[in-house]
C-alpha cells in the first residue's frame, strides 16, 4: 500500500499502487472539487480541469496532453499543478487540493 497525504485536509490515505488519485480521494470522502463542481464535473475524463491538485512531494508520471491543455495558463504560476483524474499513484505522495 502507498500513502497519499492531503496536506490541506490534514489526512493521509492508503491506496493500492496504480490507483487513480481522483477516485482514491473521492473514496476516502476527501473533497477535491470546489463549490458547484462537486456536482458539475467531467467525472474524471480530464475535460473540465476542476480537480486540480498541487504535488508537494513524491513522483508522478509526466503530464499528458489533456493536462497540458487544461492547465496551460495555471502552470505559468505554479508548475506543480496536476489534474487528480489523470494521476496514477505509483509512489507515496503529498498533495494539496485546490478547494
Gaussian input, Z-matrix of N, CA and C with variables (Angstrom, degrees):
# hf/3-21g

backbone

0 1
 N
 C     1     B1
 C     2     B2     1     A1
 N     3     B3     2     A2     1     D1
 C     4     B4     3     A3     2     D2
 C     5     B5     4     A4     3     D3
 N     6     B6     5     A5     4     D4
 C     7     B7     6     A6     5     D5
 C     8     B8     7     A7     6     D6
 N     9     B9     8     A8     7     D7
 C    10    B10     9     A9     8     D8
 C    11    B11    10    A10     9     D9
 N    12    B12    11    A11    10    D10
 C    13    B13    12    A12    11    D11
 C    14    B14    13    A13    12    D12
 N    15    B15    14    A14    13    D13
 C    16    B16    15    A15    14    D14
 C    17    B17    16    A16    15    D15
 N    18    B18    17    A17    16    D16
 C    19    B19    18    A18    17    D17
 C    20    B20    19    A19    18    D18
 N    21    B21    20    A20    19    D19
 C    22    B22    21    A21    20    D20
 C    23    B23    22    A22    21    D21
 N    24    B24    23    A23    22    D22
 C    25    B25    24    A24    23    D23
 C    26    B26    25    A25    24    D24
 N    27    B27    26    A26    25    D25
 C    28    B28    27    A27    26    D26
 C    29    B29    28    A28    27    D27
 N    30    B30    29    A29    28    D28
 C    31    B31    30    A30    29    D29
 C    32    B32    31    A31    30    D30
 N    33    B33    32    A32    31    D31
 C    34    B34    33    A33    32    D32
 C    35    B35    34    A34    33    D33
 N    36    B36    35    A35    34    D34
 C    37    B37    36    A36    35    D35
 C    38    B38    37    A37    36    D36
 N    39    B39    38    A38    37    D37
 C    40    B40    39    A39    38    D38
 C    41    B41    40    A40    39    D39
 N    42    B42    41    A41    40    D40
 C    43    B43    42    A42    41    D41
 C    44    B44    43    A43    42    D42
 N    45    B45    44    A44    43    D43
 C    46    B46    45    A45    44    D44
 C    47    B47    46    A46    45    D45
 N    48    B48    47    A47    46    D46
 C    49    B49    48    A48    47    D47
 C    50    B50    49    A49    48    D48
 N    51    B51    50    A50    49    D49
 C    52    B52    51    A51    50    D50
 C    53    B53    52    A52    51    D51
 N    54    B54    53    A53    52    D52
 C    55    B55    54    A54    53    D53
 C    56    B56    55    A55    54    D54
 N    57    B57    56    A56    55    D55
 C    58    B58    57    A57    56    D56
 C    59    B59    58    A58    57    D57
 N    60    B60    59    A59    58    D58
 C    61    B61    60    A60    59    D59
 C    62    B62    61    A61    60    D60
 N    63    B63    62    A62    61    D61
 C    64    B64    63    A63    62    D62
 C    65    B65    64    A64    63    D63
 N    66    B66    65    A65    64    D64
 C    67    B67    66    A66    65    D65
 C    68    B68    67    A67    66    D66
 N    69    B69    68    A68    67    D67
 C    70    B70    69    A69    68    D68
 C    71    B71    70    A70    69    D69
 N    72    B72    71    A71    70    D70
 C    73    B73    72    A72    71    D71
 C    74    B74    73    A73    72    D72
 N    75    B75    74    A74    73    D73
 C    76    B76    75    A75    74    D74
 C    77    B77    76    A76    75    D75
 N    78    B78    77    A77    76    D76
 C    79    B79    78    A78    77    D77
 C    80    B80    79    A79    78    D78
 N    81    B81    80    A80    79    D79
 C    82    B82    81    A81    80    D80
 C    83    B83    82    A82    81    D81
 N    84    B84    83    A83    82    D82
 C    85    B85    84    A84    83    D83
 C    86    B86    85    A85    84    D84
 N    87    B87    86    A86    85    D85
 C    88    B88    87    A87    86    D86
 C    89    B89    88    A88    87    D87
 N    90    B90    89    A89    88    D88
 C    91    B91    90    A90    89    D89
 C    92    B92    91    A91    90    D90
 N    93    B93    92    A92    91    D91
 C    94    B94    93    A93    92    D92
 C    95    B95    94    A94    93    D93
 N    96    B96    95    A95    94    D94
 C    97    B97    96    A96    95    D95
 C    98    B98    97    A97    96    D96
 N    99    B99    98    A98    97    D97
 C   100   B100    99    A99    98    D98
 C   101   B101   100   A100    99    D99
 N   102   B102   101   A101   100   D100
 C   103   B103   102   A102   101   D101
 C   104   B104   103   A103   102   D102
 N   105   B105   104   A104   103   D103
 C   106   B106   105   A105   104   D104
 C   107   B107   106   A106   105   D105
 N   108   B108   107   A107   106   D106
 C   109   B109   108   A108   107   D107
 C   110   B110   109   A109   108   D108
 N   111   B111   110   A110   109   D109
 C   112   B112   111   A111   110   D110
 C   113   B113   112   A112   111   D111
 N   114   B114   113   A113   112   D112
 C   115   B115   114   A114   113   D113
 C   116   B116   115   A115   114   D114
 N   117   B117   116   A116   115   D115
 C   118   B118   117   A117   116   D116
 C   119   B119   118   A118   117   D117
 N   120   B120   119   A119   118   D118
 C   121   B121   120   A120   119   D119
 C   122   B122   121   A121   120   D120
 N   123   B123   122   A122   121   D121
 C   124   B124   123   A123   122   D122
 C   125   B125   124   A124   123   D123
 N   126   B126   125   A125   124   D124
 C   127   B127   126   A126   125   D125
 C   128   B128   127   A127   126   D126
 N   129   B129   128   A128   127   D127
 C   130   B130   129   A129   128   D128
 C   131   B131   130   A130   129   D129
 N   132   B132   131   A131   130   D130
 C   133   B133   132   A132   131   D131
 C   134   B134   133   A133   132   D132
 N   135   B135   134   A134   133   D133
 C   136   B136   135   A135   134   D134
 C   137   B137   136   A136   135   D135
 N   138   B138   137   A137   136   D136
 C   139   B139   138   A138   137   D137
 C   140   B140   139   A139   138   D138
 N   141   B141   140   A140   139   D139
 C   142   B142   141   A141   140   D140
 C   143   B143   142   A142   141   D141
 N   144   B144   143   A143   142   D142
 C   145   B145   144   A144   143   D143
 C   146   B146   145   A145   144   D144
 N   147   B147   146   A146   145   D145
 C   148   B148   147   A147   146   D146
 C   149   B149   148   A148   147   D147
 N   150   B150   149   A149   148   D148
 C   151   B151   150   A150   149   D149
 C   152   B152   151   A151   150   D150
 N   153   B153   152   A152   151   D151
 C   154   B154   153   A153   152   D152
 C   155   B155   154   A154   153   D153
 N   156   B156   155   A155   154   D154
 C   157   B157   156   A156   155   D155
 C   158   B158   157   A157   156   D156
 N   159   B159   158   A158   157   D157
 C   160   B160   159   A159   158   D158
 C   161   B161   160   A160   159   D159
 N   162   B162   161   A161   160   D160
 C   163   B163   162   A162   161   D161
 C   164   B164   163   A163   162   D162
 N   165   B165   164   A164   163   D163
 C   166   B166   165   A165   164   D164
 C   167   B167   166   A166   165   D165
 N   168   B168   167   A167   166   D166
 C   169   B169   168   A168   167   D167
 C   170   B170   169   A169   168   D168
 N   171   B171   170   A170   169   D169
 C   172   B172   171   A171   170   D170
 C   173   B173   172   A172   171   D171
 N   174   B174   173   A173   172   D172
 C   175   B175   174   A174   173   D173
 C   176   B176   175   A175   174   D174
 N   177   B177   176   A176   175   D175
 C   178   B178   177   A177   176   D176
 C   179   B179   178   A178   177   D177
 N   180   B180   179   A179   178   D178
 C   181   B181   180   A180   179   D179
 C   182   B182   181   A181   180   D180
 N   183   B183   182   A182   181   D181
 C   184   B184   183   A183   182   D182
 C   185   B185   184   A184   183   D183
 N   186   B186   185   A185   184   D184
 C   187   B187   186   A186   185   D185
 C   188   B188   187   A187   186   D186
 N   189   B189   188   A188   187   D187
 C   190   B190   189   A189   188   D188
 C   191   B191   190   A190   189   D189
 N   192   B192   191   A191   190   D190
 C   193   B193   192   A192   191   D191
 C   194   B194   193   A193   192   D192
 N   195   B195   194   A194   193   D193
 C   196   B196   195   A195   194   D194
 C   197   B197   196   A196   195   D195
 N   198   B198   197   A197   196   D196
 C   199   B199   198   A198   197   D197
 C   200   B200   199   A199   198   D198
 N   201   B201   200   A200   199   D199
 C   202   B202   201   A201   200   D200
 C   203   B203   202   A202   201   D201
 N   204   B204   203   A203   202   D202
 C   205   B205   204   A204   203   D203
 C   206   B206   205   A205   204   D204
 N   207   B207   206   A206   205   D205
 C   208   B208   207   A207   206   D206
 C   209   B209   208   A208   207   D207
 N   210   B210   209   A209   208   D208
 C   211   B211   210   A210   209   D209
 C   212   B212   211   A211   210   D210
 N   213   B213   212   A212   211   D211
 C   214   B214   213   A213   212   D212
 C   215   B215   214   A214   213   D213
 N   216   B216   215   A215   214   D214
 C   217   B217   216   A216   215   D215
 C   218   B218   217   A217   216   D216
 N   219   B219   218   A218   217   D217
 C   220   B220   219   A219   218   D218
 C   221   B221   220   A220   219   D219
 N   222   B222   221   A221   220   D220
 C   223   B223   222   A222   221   D221
 C   224   B224   223   A223   222   D222
 N   225   B225   224   A224   223   D223
 C   226   B226   225   A225   224   D224
 C   227   B227   226   A226   225   D225
 N   228   B228   227   A227   226   D226
 C   229   B229   228   A228   227   D227
 C   230   B230   229   A229   228   D228
 N   231   B231   230   A230   229   D229
 C   232   B232   231   A231   230   D230
 C   233   B233   232   A232   231   D231
 N   234   B234   233   A233   232   D232
 C   235   B235   234   A234   233   D233
 C   236   B236   235   A235   234   D234
 N   237   B237   236   A236   235   D235
 C   238   B238   237   A237   236   D236
 C   239   B239   238   A238   237   D237
 N   240   B240   239   A239   238   D238
 C   241   B241   240   A240   239   D239
 C   242   B242   241   A241   240   D240
 N   243   B243   242   A242   241   D241
 C   244   B244   243   A243   242   D242
 C   245   B245   244   A244   243   D243
 N   246   B246   245   A245   244   D244
 C   247   B247   246   A246   245   D245
 C   248   B248   247   A247   246   D246
 N   249   B249   248   A248   247   D247
 C   250   B250   249   A249   248   D248
 C   251   B251   250   A250   249   D249
 N   252   B252   251   A251   250   D250
 C   253   B253   252   A252   251   D251
 C   254   B254   253   A253   252   D252
 N   255   B255   254   A254   253   D253
 C   256   B256   255   A255   254   D254
 C   257   B257   256   A256   255   D255
 N   258   B258   257   A257   256   D256
 C   259   B259   258   A258   257   D257
 C   260   B260   259   A259   258   D258
 N   261   B261   260   A260   259   D259
 C   262   B262   261   A261   260   D260
 C   263   B263   262   A262   261   D261
 N   264   B264   263   A263   262   D262
 C   265   B265   264   A264   263   D263
 C   266   B266   265   A265   264   D264
 N   267   B267   266   A266   265   D265
 C   268   B268   267   A267   266   D266
 C   269   B269   268   A268   267   D267
 N   270   B270   269   A269   268   D268
 C   271   B271   270   A270   269   D269
 C   272   B272   271   A271   270   D270
 N   273   B273   272   A272   271   D271
 C   274   B274   273   A273   272   D272
 C   275   B275   274   A274   273   D273
 N   276   B276   275   A275   274   D274
 C   277   B277   276   A276   275   D275
 C   278   B278   277   A277   276   D276
 N   279   B279   278   A278   277   D277
 C   280   B280   279   A279   278   D278
 C   281   B281   280   A280   279   D279
 N   282   B282   281   A281   280   D280
 C   283   B283   282   A282   281   D281
 C   284   B284   283   A283   282   D282
 N   285   B285   284   A284   283   D283
 C   286   B286   285   A285   284   D284
 C   287   B287   286   A286   285   D285
 N   288   B288   287   A287   286   D286
 C   289   B289   288   A288   287   D287
 C   290   B290   289   A289   288   D288
 N   291   B291   290   A290   289   D289
 C   292   B292   291   A291   290   D290
 C   293   B293   292   A292   291   D291
 N   294   B294   293   A293   292   D292
 C   295   B295   294   A294   293   D293
 C   296   B296   295   A295   294   D294

   B1=1.4610
   B2=1.5242
   B3=1.3128
   B4=1.4547
   B5=1.5266
   B6=1.3169
   B7=1.4579
   B8=1.5213
   B9=1.3107
   B10=1.4648
   B11=1.5184
   B12=1.3082
   B13=1.4657
   B14=1.5194
   B15=1.3290
   B16=1.4563
   B17=1.5174
   B18=1.3262
   B19=1.4616
   B20=1.5201
   B21=1.3238
   B22=1.4609
   B23=1.5281
   B24=1.3211
   B25=1.4622
   B26=1.5397
   B27=1.3452
   B28=1.4538
   B29=1.5327
   B30=1.3391
   B31=1.4715
   B32=1.5096
   B33=1.3186
   B34=1.4557
   B35=1.5122
   B36=1.3274
   B37=1.4603
   B38=1.5199
   B39=1.3067
   B40=1.4592
   B41=1.5248
   B42=1.3220
   B43=1.4607
   B44=1.5213
   B45=1.3096
   B46=1.4568
   B47=1.5261
   B48=1.3140
   B49=1.4702
   B50=1.5264
   B51=1.3111
   B52=1.4547
   B53=1.5187
   B54=1.3272
   B55=1.4678
   B56=1.5248
   B57=1.3130
   B58=1.4490
   B59=1.5289
   B60=1.3222
   B61=1.4686
   B62=1.5257
   B63=1.3141
   B64=1.4689
   B65=1.5202
   B66=1.3121
   B67=1.4635
   B68=1.5247
   B69=1.3337
   B70=1.4643
   B71=1.5278
   B72=1.3201
   B73=1.4715
   B74=1.5205
   B75=1.3116
   B76=1.4646
   B77=1.5249
   B78=1.3284
   B79=1.4628
   B80=1.5234
   B81=1.3320
   B82=1.4672
   B83=1.5278
   B84=1.3303
   B85=1.4699
   B86=1.5305
   B87=1.3225
   B88=1.4597
   B89=1.5174
   B90=1.3077
   B91=1.4530
   B92=1.5148
   B93=1.3196
   B94=1.4576
   B95=1.5248
   B96=1.3294
   B97=1.4630
   B98=1.5204
   B99=1.3220
   B100=1.4643
   B101=1.5232
   B102=1.2991
   B103=1.4623
   B104=1.5262
   B105=1.2938
   B106=1.4611
   B107=1.5311
   B108=1.3220
   B109=1.4615
   B110=1.5216
   B111=1.3428
   B112=1.4651
   B113=1.5226
   B114=1.3225
   B115=1.4667
   B116=1.5207
   B117=1.3136
   B118=1.4609
   B119=1.5228
   B120=1.3098
   B121=1.4572
   B122=1.5247
   B123=1.2872
   B124=1.4673
   B125=1.5248
   B126=1.3189
   B127=1.4699
   B128=1.5327
   B129=1.3250
   B130=1.4592
   B131=1.5083
   B132=1.3029
   B133=1.4661
   B134=1.5280
   B135=1.3263
   B136=1.4539
   B137=1.5180
   B138=1.3147
   B139=1.4605
   B140=1.5172
   B141=1.3259
   B142=1.4669
   B143=1.5318
   B144=1.2970
   B145=1.4639
   B146=1.5138
   B147=1.3241
   B148=1.4650
   B149=1.5326
   B150=1.3140
   B151=1.4715
   B152=1.5266
   B153=1.3083
   B154=1.4660
   B155=1.5181
   B156=1.3126
   B157=1.4544
   B158=1.5243
   B159=1.3023
   B160=1.4562
   B161=1.5214
   B162=1.3045
   B163=1.4661
   B164=1.5256
   B165=1.3306
   B166=1.4637
   B167=1.5181
   B168=1.3185
   B169=1.4640
   B170=1.5188
   B171=1.3074
   B172=1.4527
   B173=1.5160
   B174=1.3121
   B175=1.4535
   B176=1.5188
   B177=1.3169
   B178=1.4579
   B179=1.5247
   B180=1.3192
   B181=1.4593
   B182=1.5199
   B183=1.3069
   B184=1.4640
   B185=1.5235
   B186=1.3193
   B187=1.4601
   B188=1.5156
   B189=1.3214
   B190=1.4580
   B191=1.5294
   B192=1.3095
   B193=1.4651
   B194=1.5289
   B195=1.3373
   B196=1.4712
   B197=1.5261
   B198=1.3268
   B199=1.4678
   B200=1.5264
   B201=1.3073
   B202=1.4699
   B203=1.5192
   B204=1.3102
   B205=1.4641
   B206=1.5362
   B207=1.3383
   B208=1.4685
   B209=1.5253
   B210=1.3163
   B211=1.4654
   B212=1.5261
   B213=1.3178
   B214=1.4702
   B215=1.5317
   B216=1.3052
   B217=1.4744
   B218=1.5224
   B219=1.3240
   B220=1.4665
   B221=1.5279
   B222=1.3275
   B223=1.4676
   B224=1.5169
   B225=1.3180
   B226=1.4617
   B227=1.5248
   B228=1.3272
   B229=1.4656
   B230=1.5200
   B231=1.3248
   B232=1.4607
   B233=1.5279
   B234=1.3340
   B235=1.4643
   B236=1.5282
   B237=1.3292
   B238=1.4650
   B239=1.5242
   B240=1.3263
   B241=1.4640
   B242=1.5177
   B243=1.3247
   B244=1.4627
   B245=1.5193
   B246=1.3150
   B247=1.4614
   B248=1.5155
   B249=1.3241
   B250=1.4626
   B251=1.5271
   B252=1.3174
   B253=1.4667
   B254=1.5167
   B255=1.3128
   B256=1.4593
   B257=1.5259
   B258=1.3280
   B259=1.4673
   B260=1.5219
   B261=1.3141
   B262=1.4573
   B263=1.5252
   B264=1.3097
   B265=1.4645
   B266=1.5306
   B267=1.3231
   B268=1.4654
   B269=1.5276
   B270=1.3376
   B271=1.4637
   B272=1.5234
   B273=1.3309
   B274=1.4581
   B275=1.5291
   B276=1.3159
   B277=1.4583
   B278=1.5121
   B279=1.3089
   B280=1.4584
   B281=1.5143
   B282=1.3305
   B283=1.4572
   B284=1.5316
   B285=1.3179
   B286=1.4589
   B287=1.5288
   B288=1.3270
   B289=1.4591
   B290=1.5175
   B291=1.3074
   B292=1.4662
   B293=1.5174
   B294=1.3323
   B295=1.4609
   B296=1.4981
   A1=109.30
   A2=114.17
   A3=121.80
   A4=109.22
   A5=116.29
   A6=121.29
   A7=110.45
   A8=114.70
   A9=121.05
   A10=106.70
   A11=114.96
   A12=121.94
   A13=108.60
   A14=116.14
   A15=122.11
   A16=106.58
   A17=115.25
   A18=121.62
   A19=112.65
   A20=118.15
   A21=119.22
   A22=112.97
   A23=118.41
   A24=121.86
   A25=111.30
   A26=115.59
   A27=121.64
   A28=111.50
   A29=115.05
   A30=120.95
   A31=110.21
   A32=114.32
   A33=122.07
   A34=107.61
   A35=115.79
   A36=120.04
   A37=109.61
   A38=115.24
   A39=122.63
   A40=108.03
   A41=116.58
   A42=120.50
   A43=109.70
   A44=115.07
   A45=121.13
   A46=109.24
   A47=118.28
   A48=119.51
   A49=109.78
   A50=116.17
   A51=121.23
   A52=114.42
   A53=117.11
   A54=120.89
   A55=110.09
   A56=115.96
   A57=122.47
   A58=108.19
   A59=117.23
   A60=121.20
   A61=112.10
   A62=117.96
   A63=121.16
   A64=111.01
   A65=116.68
   A66=121.25
   A67=111.49
   A68=116.83
   A69=120.35
   A70=110.68
   A71=117.05
   A72=121.15
   A73=110.85
   A74=116.95
   A75=120.26
   A76=110.48
   A77=117.15
   A78=121.06
   A79=112.94
   A80=115.95
   A81=121.43
   A82=112.12
   A83=115.95
   A84=122.57
   A85=112.28
   A86=115.50
   A87=121.91
   A88=108.19
   A89=116.72
   A90=120.77
   A91=111.90
   A92=116.25
   A93=119.84
   A94=111.30
   A95=116.17
   A96=121.00
   A97=109.78
   A98=115.58
   A99=121.07
   A100=110.56
   A101=115.17
   A102=124.19
   A103=113.36
   A104=116.58
   A105=123.42
   A106=112.08
   A107=116.50
   A108=119.75
   A109=112.76
   A110=116.83
   A111=119.46
   A112=109.82
   A113=115.62
   A114=121.72
   A115=112.36
   A116=115.78
   A117=120.68
   A118=110.33
   A119=116.41
   A120=121.11
   A121=108.21
   A122=117.14
   A123=120.98
   A124=113.28
   A125=117.18
   A126=122.60
   A127=113.35
   A128=115.34
   A129=119.56
   A130=116.39
   A131=117.89
   A132=119.91
   A133=112.77
   A134=117.73
   A135=121.13
   A136=114.11
   A137=117.49
   A138=121.08
   A139=113.82
   A140=117.69
   A141=118.77
   A142=113.31
   A143=118.55
   A144=121.09
   A145=114.87
   A146=118.44
   A147=120.48
   A148=114.01
   A149=118.35
   A150=120.30
   A151=110.65
   A152=115.79
   A153=121.04
   A154=111.72
   A155=114.54
   A156=121.64
   A157=107.77
   A158=115.04
   A159=120.80
   A160=107.71
   A161=117.02
   A162=121.44
   A163=107.14
   A164=116.01
   A165=121.32
   A166=111.17
   A167=117.21
   A168=120.72
   A169=109.42
   A170=114.68
   A171=121.50
   A172=109.76
   A173=115.56
   A174=119.99
   A175=111.40
   A176=114.36
   A177=122.20
   A178=107.29
   A179=116.01
   A180=120.48
   A181=110.20
   A182=116.14
   A183=121.07
   A184=110.97
   A185=115.30
   A186=120.88
   A187=110.27
   A188=115.25
   A189=119.36
   A190=109.24
   A191=116.73
   A192=121.85
   A193=112.21
   A194=116.59
   A195=120.99
   A196=109.81
   A197=116.79
   A198=120.61
   A199=111.31
   A200=116.75
   A201=119.50
   A202=110.94
   A203=116.89
   A204=120.99
   A205=111.17
   A206=117.26
   A207=121.10
   A208=113.03
   A209=117.09
   A210=120.68
   A211=113.40
   A212=118.08
   A213=121.48
   A214=113.19
   A215=118.06
   A216=120.52
   A217=111.77
   A218=116.83
   A219=121.17
   A220=111.89
   A221=117.24
   A222=120.32
   A223=112.57
   A224=116.96
   A225=119.79
   A226=110.80
   A227=116.62
   A228=121.44
   A229=112.16
   A230=116.98
   A231=120.72
   A232=110.06
   A233=117.46
   A234=120.88
   A235=114.49
   A236=117.96
   A237=121.21
   A238=112.88
   A239=117.70
   A240=120.28
   A241=111.05
   A242=114.25
   A243=121.86
   A244=108.15
   A245=116.50
   A246=122.22
   A247=107.12
   A248=116.86
   A249=121.04
   A250=111.69
   A251=116.33
   A252=120.04
   A253=112.76
   A254=117.98
   A255=121.67
   A256=112.87
   A257=116.98
   A258=120.53
   A259=111.08
   A260=114.67
   A261=122.02
   A262=106.56
   A263=116.60
   A264=121.03
   A265=109.15
   A266=115.73
   A267=121.94
   A268=111.89
   A269=116.65
   A270=122.68
   A271=108.26
   A272=116.44
   A273=119.79
   A274=108.27
   A275=115.96
   A276=121.47
   A277=111.70
   A278=116.04
   A279=123.07
   A280=104.82
   A281=116.40
   A282=121.20
   A283=110.09
   A284=114.51
   A285=121.30
   A286=106.18
   A287=116.00
   A288=118.09
   A289=108.44
   A290=115.55
   A291=120.76
   A292=110.34
   A293=115.82
   A294=121.62
   A295=109.50
   D1=145.80
   D2=177.18
   D3=-108.67
   D4=159.42
   D5=178.56
   D6=-112.84
   D7=135.75
   D8=173.14
   D9=-122.63
   D10=118.76
   D11=179.90
   D12=-97.66
   D13=122.12
   D14=174.89
   D15=-97.44
   D16=98.91
   D17=-171.73
   D18=-57.50
   D19=-47.64
   D20=-175.09
   D21=-74.55
   D22=-12.81
   D23=174.44
   D24=-99.12
   D25=-8.77
   D26=-177.66
   D27=55.27
   D28=43.36
   D29=-179.87
   D30=-137.35
   D31=146.60
   D32=174.43
   D33=-119.74
   D34=132.77
   D35=178.42
   D36=-117.93
   D37=154.13
   D38=176.44
   D39=-96.94
   D40=132.63
   D41=178.84
   D42=-134.42
   D43=151.60
   D44=174.93
   D45=-74.18
   D46=144.93
   D47=173.17
   D48=-56.57
   D49=136.35
   D50=-179.08
   D51=90.98
   D52=-0.96
   D53=179.60
   D54=-71.34
   D55=150.70
   D56=175.12
   D57=-82.38
   D58=131.61
   D59=-175.40
   D60=-62.01
   D61=-42.67
   D62=179.13
   D63=-60.32
   D64=-48.94
   D65=-178.44
   D66=-64.64
   D67=-38.12
   D68=178.44
   D69=-64.75
   D70=-42.57
   D71=179.36
   D72=-64.24
   D73=-45.85
   D74=179.70
   D75=-64.33
   D76=-40.71
   D77=178.17
   D78=-61.92
   D79=-30.26
   D80=178.66
   D81=-90.98
   D82=6.67
   D83=179.33
   D84=61.17
   D85=38.78
   D86=174.52
   D87=-101.85
   D88=126.79
   D89=-179.06
   D90=-75.24
   D91=122.73
   D92=173.81
   D93=-115.10
   D94=-5.53
   D95=179.02
   D96=-110.48
   D97=137.52
   D98=177.97
   D99=-95.16
   D100=147.53
   D101=170.04
   D102=50.67
   D103=-130.01
   D104=-175.14
   D105=-67.67
   D106=-18.47
   D107=-178.45
   D108=-70.29
   D109=-8.99
   D110=171.76
   D111=-61.69
   D112=-31.41
   D113=179.33
   D114=-102.97
   D115=-38.00
   D116=-175.65
   D117=-104.51
   D118=84.15
   D119=175.26
   D120=-138.85
   D121=172.96
   D122=-173.01
   D123=-86.70
   D124=6.66
   D125=177.51
   D126=61.02
   D127=35.03
   D128=172.30
   D129=89.70
   D130=18.56
   D131=-179.54
   D132=-97.39
   D133=-1.30
   D134=178.02
   D135=78.17
   D136=17.49
   D137=-175.99
   D138=-91.08
   D139=-27.92
   D140=-172.99
   D141=-100.10
   D142=-28.22
   D143=179.52
   D144=75.77
   D145=16.34
   D146=-174.93
   D147=-93.17
   D148=-4.31
   D149=179.65
   D150=-99.92
   D151=40.10
   D152=-178.58
   D153=-63.04
   D154=136.46
   D155=171.78
   D156=-135.00
   D157=155.88
   D158=175.32
   D159=-108.31
   D160=126.65
   D161=177.51
   D162=-83.57
   D163=113.71
   D164=-178.51
   D165=-91.02
   D166=-35.93
   D167=173.98
   D168=-157.51
   D169=156.51
   D170=-176.48
   D171=101.58
   D172=162.97
   D173=-177.01
   D174=-111.26
   D175=139.77
   D176=174.23
   D177=-131.71
   D178=162.77
   D179=178.74
   D180=-61.85
   D181=160.88
   D182=178.33
   D183=-60.64
   D184=154.82
   D185=176.33
   D186=-60.25
   D187=142.75
   D188=174.22
   D189=-92.26
   D190=178.17
   D191=-177.29
   D192=-62.08
   D193=-36.26
   D194=178.93
   D195=-59.75
   D196=-47.51
   D197=179.84
   D198=-66.02
   D199=-44.35
   D200=179.99
   D201=-57.00
   D202=-39.50
   D203=-178.85
   D204=-70.72
   D205=-47.82
   D206=-176.49
   D207=-71.09
   D208=-29.76
   D209=-174.10
   D210=-105.19
   D211=9.14
   D212=-172.38
   D213=-49.59
   D214=-51.59
   D215=-177.87
   D216=-71.29
   D217=-41.52
   D218=-177.16
   D219=-66.64
   D220=-30.52
   D221=-178.63
   D222=-67.26
   D223=-21.79
   D224=177.28
   D225=-65.65
   D226=-32.31
   D227=178.81
   D228=-90.34
   D229=-34.76
   D230=-176.87
   D231=-143.13
   D232=99.94
   D233=-177.14
   D234=-72.00
   D235=-4.38
   D236=-179.03
   D237=-94.62
   D238=4.80
   D239=-179.77
   D240=-74.91
   D241=143.75
   D242=176.51
   D243=-143.66
   D244=167.83
   D245=171.35
   D246=-98.64
   D247=122.90
   D248=-177.88
   D249=-58.22
   D250=-32.86
   D251=-178.14
   D252=-69.02
   D253=-14.55
   D254=-177.79
   D255=-106.51
   D256=5.66
   D257=-176.90
   D258=-103.91
   D259=126.59
   D260=170.96
   D261=-99.03
   D262=124.54
   D263=-176.60
   D264=-80.70
   D265=116.15
   D266=179.07
   D267=-122.47
   D268=-6.58
   D269=-179.66
   D270=-144.60
   D271=165.52
   D272=172.00
   D273=-63.72
   D274=140.40
   D275=-176.76
   D276=-132.90
   D277=153.65
   D278=166.16
   D279=-122.97
   D280=123.32
   D281=-176.40
   D282=-130.96
   D283=160.01
   D284=173.43
   D285=-126.62
   D286=120.89
   D287=176.90
   D288=-83.18
   D289=155.74
   D290=-176.00
   D291=-106.41
   D292=64.28
   D293=176.76
   D294=-112.52

